[in-house]
C-alpha cells in the first residue's frame, strides 16, 4: 500500500524542531557570534555606559546617569540644529537620489538608447572618486571669487550671494546636499539598473498591448517590480544620510556658525575637539536610535503594503 503523505504543516514543524534541537548548527554559528559580540555588541554597550558619564578621555569617569541626554535636548542649541539638519538631509537623501536613480535606470534599460554602458560608467564615476576629494572639488566650484559657478552666473547676468553658497547660512545646507546627490544618485542608478533587468519583459509586452505608454509601463510595471529593491535602496540612503560626515568636514566644518552641523559632525567635535566624550557618546546613541527607528518604519510600511 502507498504510504500516506505527511501533511505539510507537520513536516514543517518536524523540520523546525530538528533545527532547534541540533546543537551542531549553533556550534557553526559560534565563531560568527563571537566576532559580532566582540566587535559590535561589546563596543555598543561600552558606548552606552560612557554616554552616562562625564568623561574627558583621560580623567576617571564620573557617572551622571541620563544627565547628558537631558542636556543634549535642553542646553545644546548646536545639537538641536544638528538634528534638524540631519532629518532634513535624511528626507532629501531618501527621496531625491532614489527618484533620480529610478528615472535614469528606466531610461537606460527601457529607453533603447545607444552607448548605454558609457552612460552607466558616467553615472557611476562619482562613486570612484573619494568623497573628500569630491567635496574639495565642489568647494572650489562654489568659491565666490574664483569658482566656475560664479563665473557662469556672471556671464549669464544672474546675481549670486556675496558670501558664496557655503558662507550663507540660508544656502549652505542646500549646497552641501547637491554634493551628496551628485555623489550618490549614480549608485542608486546602478542598483536599479541591475534590478530592472530582472523584471519579466512579458509584463511590458502585455502593458504595451493594453495601451500603456512609457509612463504607464514605468508606473505599473517597473515600480512594482522594483518594490523590494526600492525599500533596500531607501534604507541604504537613509543610513548614509544619517552618517554623512566627510562632506561637512571637508567643506564647511559645520559653519557658518553651526548652521551646517549634522549629528555625526557634532559627535566628532564633542569627542575629539572639545573632549566631552560623554556628550559624544550620548549623541551617537541618539543617532543610532534614529537610524533604527527610521529603518524599521520603512520596513514596516513595505510589509503593510504587501
C-alpha positions as CSV (number, residue, x, y, z in Angstrom):
1,X,0.0,0.0,0.0
2,X,1.2,3.5,-0.7
3,X,2.2,5.4,2.4
4,X,0.0,8.3,3.2
5,X,1.6,11.7,2.6
6,X,2.6,13.6,5.7
7,X,0.8,16.9,5.9
8,X,2.9,19.9,5.0
9,X,2.4,21.7,8.4
10,X,3.6,18.6,10.3
11,X,6.7,18.3,8.0
12,X,7.4,22.0,8.6
13,X,7.0,21.5,12.4
14,X,9.3,18.5,12.4
15,X,12.0,20.3,10.4
16,X,11.9,23.3,12.6
17,X,12.1,21.1,15.7
18,X,15.1,19.2,14.3
19,X,16.8,22.6,13.6
20,X,16.2,23.8,17.1
21,X,17.5,20.6,18.7
22,X,20.6,20.3,16.6
23,X,23.5,21.6,18.7
24,X,25.9,21.3,15.7
25,X,24.2,24.3,14.0
26,X,24.9,26.5,17.0
27,X,28.5,25.3,17.0
28,X,29.0,26.5,13.5
29,X,27.4,29.9,14.4
30,X,29.6,30.3,17.4
31,X,32.7,32.0,15.7
32,X,30.4,34.5,13.9
33,X,28.6,35.3,17.1
34,X,31.9,35.7,18.9
35,X,33.1,38.2,16.4
36,X,29.7,40.0,16.4
37,X,29.8,40.2,20.2
38,X,33.4,41.4,20.4
39,X,33.3,44.0,17.5
40,X,29.7,45.3,17.8
41,X,27.8,44.3,20.9
42,X,30.6,45.0,23.4
43,X,31.6,48.4,21.9
44,X,27.9,49.3,21.8
45,X,27.5,48.5,25.5
46,X,30.7,50.5,26.3
47,X,29.4,53.5,24.3
48,X,26.1,53.4,26.2
49,X,27.9,53.3,29.5
50,X,30.2,56.2,28.5
51,X,27.1,58.2,27.5
52,X,26.0,58.1,31.1
53,X,29.3,59.5,32.4
54,X,31.1,62.8,32.5
55,X,34.5,61.9,30.9
56,X,37.2,63.8,29.0
57,X,39.0,60.7,27.9
58,X,41.8,61.0,30.5
59,X,40.5,61.5,34.0
60,X,38.3,59.0,35.8
61,X,34.8,58.6,34.6
62,X,32.1,60.2,36.7
63,X,28.7,58.6,36.5
64,X,25.9,61.2,35.8
65,X,23.0,58.9,34.6
66,X,20.8,60.5,32.0
67,X,22.1,64.0,32.6
68,X,24.0,64.1,29.2
69,X,20.8,63.2,27.3
70,X,18.8,65.8,29.2
71,X,21.5,68.5,28.4
72,X,21.5,67.5,24.7
73,X,17.9,68.4,24.3
74,X,17.7,71.3,26.6
75,X,21.1,73.2,26.7
76,X,22.7,72.3,23.4
77,X,21.5,74.5,20.5
78,X,24.2,73.1,18.3
79,X,22.8,69.6,18.8
80,X,19.2,70.7,18.1
81,X,20.4,72.4,14.9
82,X,22.3,69.2,14.0
83,X,19.1,67.1,14.5
84,X,17.2,69.5,12.3
85,X,19.8,69.5,9.5
86,X,20.2,65.7,9.7
87,X,16.5,65.0,9.5
88,X,16.1,67.3,6.5
89,X,19.1,65.6,4.9
90,X,17.5,62.2,5.5
91,X,14.2,63.2,3.9
92,X,16.0,64.5,0.9
93,X,18.5,61.7,0.8
94,X,15.8,59.0,0.9
95,X,13.8,60.6,-1.9
96,X,15.8,62.7,-4.4
97,X,18.7,60.2,-5.2
98,X,16.2,57.3,-5.2
99,X,13.9,59.1,-7.5
100,X,16.7,60.1,-9.9
101,X,18.1,56.6,-9.8
102,X,14.7,55.2,-10.8
103,X,14.2,57.6,-13.7
104,X,17.8,57.2,-15.1
105,X,17.7,53.4,-14.6
106,X,14.4,53.1,-16.5
107,X,15.9,55.4,-19.2
108,X,19.0,53.2,-19.5
109,X,17.2,49.9,-19.6
110,X,13.9,50.7,-21.3
111,X,15.0,53.7,-23.4
112,X,16.7,51.8,-26.2
113,X,19.5,54.3,-26.4
114,X,22.9,53.7,-27.8
115,X,26.1,53.6,-25.7
116,X,24.3,52.5,-22.6
117,X,27.4,51.2,-21.0
118,X,29.1,54.6,-21.4
119,X,26.2,56.3,-19.7
120,X,26.3,53.8,-16.8
121,X,30.0,54.4,-16.4
122,X,29.5,58.2,-16.4
123,X,26.7,57.9,-13.8
124,X,28.9,55.7,-11.6
125,X,32.0,57.9,-11.9
126,X,31.3,59.9,-8.7
127,X,31.5,56.7,-6.8
128,X,35.1,56.1,-7.9
129,X,36.2,59.5,-6.5
130,X,36.8,59.7,-2.8
131,X,34.0,61.7,-1.1
132,X,36.6,64.0,0.5
133,X,38.2,64.8,-2.9
134,X,34.7,65.3,-4.4
135,X,33.9,67.7,-1.6
136,X,37.1,69.7,-2.1
137,X,36.3,69.9,-5.9
138,X,32.8,71.2,-5.1
139,X,34.2,73.7,-2.6
140,X,36.3,75.1,-5.4
141,X,33.2,75.2,-7.7
142,X,31.3,77.1,-5.0
143,X,34.1,79.6,-4.4
144,X,32.5,83.1,-4.8
145,X,35.7,84.6,-6.2
146,X,37.4,82.0,-8.4
147,X,34.8,79.2,-8.7
148,X,33.4,78.4,-12.2
149,X,29.8,78.5,-10.9
150,X,30.2,82.2,-10.1
151,X,31.8,82.9,-13.4
152,X,29.0,81.2,-15.3
153,X,26.4,83.2,-13.3
154,X,28.2,86.4,-14.0
155,X,28.2,85.6,-17.7
156,X,24.5,85.0,-17.6
157,X,23.9,88.2,-15.7
158,X,22.4,86.3,-12.7
159,X,23.0,87.5,-9.2
160,X,24.9,85.4,-6.7
161,X,25.3,85.5,-2.9
162,X,28.1,87.8,-1.8
163,X,29.3,85.4,0.9
164,X,29.0,82.4,-1.5
165,X,26.9,79.3,-1.2
166,X,29.0,77.8,1.6
167,X,29.2,81.1,3.5
168,X,25.5,81.8,3.5
169,X,23.6,80.2,6.5
170,X,20.4,80.0,4.4
171,X,22.0,78.3,1.4
172,X,24.8,76.2,2.9
173,X,22.7,73.0,3.5
174,X,21.3,73.1,0.0
175,X,24.8,73.5,-1.4
176,X,26.1,70.6,0.6
177,X,23.1,68.4,-0.3
178,X,23.8,69.0,-4.0
179,X,27.2,67.4,-3.4
180,X,25.6,64.5,-1.7
181,X,23.1,63.9,-4.5
182,X,25.8,64.2,-7.2
183,X,27.9,61.5,-5.4
184,X,25.0,59.1,-4.6
185,X,22.5,59.1,-7.5
186,X,24.9,57.1,-9.7
187,X,25.0,54.4,-7.0
188,X,21.2,54.2,-6.9
189,X,21.0,54.2,-10.7
190,X,23.3,51.2,-10.9
191,X,21.3,49.3,-8.3
192,X,18.0,50.0,-10.0
193,X,19.5,49.2,-13.4
194,X,20.6,45.7,-12.3
195,X,17.2,45.1,-10.6
196,X,15.2,46.4,-13.6
197,X,16.9,43.9,-15.9
198,X,15.4,41.1,-13.9
199,X,11.8,42.3,-14.4
200,X,9.9,40.0,-16.8
201,X,9.8,41.6,-20.2
202,X,6.5,39.9,-20.9
203,X,4.9,42.2,-18.5
204,X,6.0,45.2,-20.6
205,X,4.7,43.5,-23.7
206,X,1.3,42.9,-22.1
207,X,1.2,46.5,-20.9
208,X,2.1,47.7,-24.4
209,X,-0.8,45.6,-25.8
210,X,-3.2,47.1,-23.3
211,X,-2.2,50.6,-24.5
212,X,0.2,51.7,-21.7
213,X,2.8,54.2,-22.9
214,X,6.2,54.7,-21.4
215,X,4.9,56.4,-18.3
216,X,2.3,53.8,-17.7
217,X,4.8,51.0,-18.1
218,X,7.1,52.7,-15.7
219,X,4.3,53.3,-13.1
220,X,2.5,50.0,-13.3
221,X,5.3,47.5,-14.2
222,X,8.8,48.9,-13.3
223,X,8.0,50.4,-9.9
224,X,6.0,47.3,-8.7
225,X,8.8,45.1,-10.0
226,X,11.4,47.1,-8.1
227,X,9.4,47.3,-4.8
228,X,11.9,45.2,-2.8
229,X,14.9,47.0,-4.3
230,X,13.4,50.4,-3.7
231,X,13.0,49.5,0.0
232,X,16.6,48.4,0.3
233,X,17.9,51.4,-1.5
234,X,15.8,53.8,0.6
235,X,17.2,52.2,3.8
236,X,20.8,52.4,2.5
237,X,20.4,56.0,1.5
238,X,18.7,56.8,4.9
239,X,21.7,55.3,6.8
240,X,24.1,57.1,4.5
241,X,22.3,60.4,5.2
242,X,22.3,59.9,8.9
243,X,26.1,59.2,8.9
244,X,27.1,61.9,6.5
245,X,30.3,63.5,7.8
246,X,33.0,63.8,5.2
247,X,31.2,66.4,3.1
248,X,30.7,68.7,6.1
249,X,34.2,68.1,7.4
250,X,35.9,68.9,4.0
251,X,33.8,72.0,3.2
252,X,32.3,74.0,6.0
253,X,33.3,72.3,9.3
254,X,29.8,73.0,10.5
255,X,29.9,76.7,9.6
256,X,29.0,79.4,9.1
257,X,28.4,79.4,12.8
258,X,26.9,76.0,13.3
259,X,24.3,76.2,10.5
260,X,25.6,73.1,8.7
261,X,26.1,70.9,11.8
262,X,24.9,67.3,11.4
263,X,24.7,64.8,14.2
264,X,27.8,62.9,13.1
265,X,29.9,66.0,12.9
266,X,28.6,67.1,16.3
267,X,29.7,63.7,17.7
268,X,33.2,64.3,16.2
269,X,33.6,67.8,17.6
270,X,32.4,66.9,21.1
271,X,34.5,63.7,21.2
272,X,37.8,64.8,19.6
273,X,37.8,68.7,19.7
274,X,36.1,69.6,23.0
275,X,36.9,66.3,24.7
276,X,33.4,65.7,26.0
277,X,33.3,62.0,25.3
278,X,30.1,61.5,27.5
279,X,28.2,64.0,25.3
280,X,29.7,62.5,22.1
281,X,28.6,59.0,23.2
282,X,25.1,60.2,24.1
283,X,24.7,61.9,20.7
284,X,25.9,58.7,18.9
285,X,23.3,56.7,20.9
286,X,20.6,59.2,19.8
287,X,21.9,58.9,16.2
288,X,21.7,55.1,16.4
289,X,18.2,55.2,17.7
290,X,17.2,57.5,14.9
291,X,18.6,55.1,12.3
292,X,16.9,52.1,13.8
293,X,13.6,53.9,14.2
294,X,13.5,55.2,10.6
295,X,14.8,52.0,9.1
296,X,12.2,49.9,11.0
297,X,9.5,52.3,9.9
298,X,10.4,51.9,6.3
299,X,10.4,48.1,6.6
300,X,7.0,48.2,8.4
301,X,5.4,50.4,5.7
302,X,6.7,48.0,3.0
303,X,5.3,45.0,4.8
304,X,2.0,46.7,5.3
305,X,1.7,47.5,1.6
306,X,2.5,43.9,0.7
